[in-house]
Amino acid sequence: MGLLDRMRKEWFMLGIVLVIAAAKLEPSVGVKAGPLKPEITVTYIAVSAIFFNSGLSLKTERYGFFFNCYQSPPSMNGS
């Protein structure tokens, strides 16, 4: 396996290392009230993006299986 193939396979880990290195070289980008506005981006945008991305990776067949197996509690049925 060549270096390029290995980098393609391990793209996520390589990206994490690059981001950490960039943060080490230029920490002023991520400070409070800095250009990235971490008090907003981390709190709302990043968390929303993570959950949205996780939702996209779910298989639609699993939703159908869940809804077919789900039985609501009697208190929700009005009984």
Beta strands, then each sheet from edge to edge (+ up, - down):
end
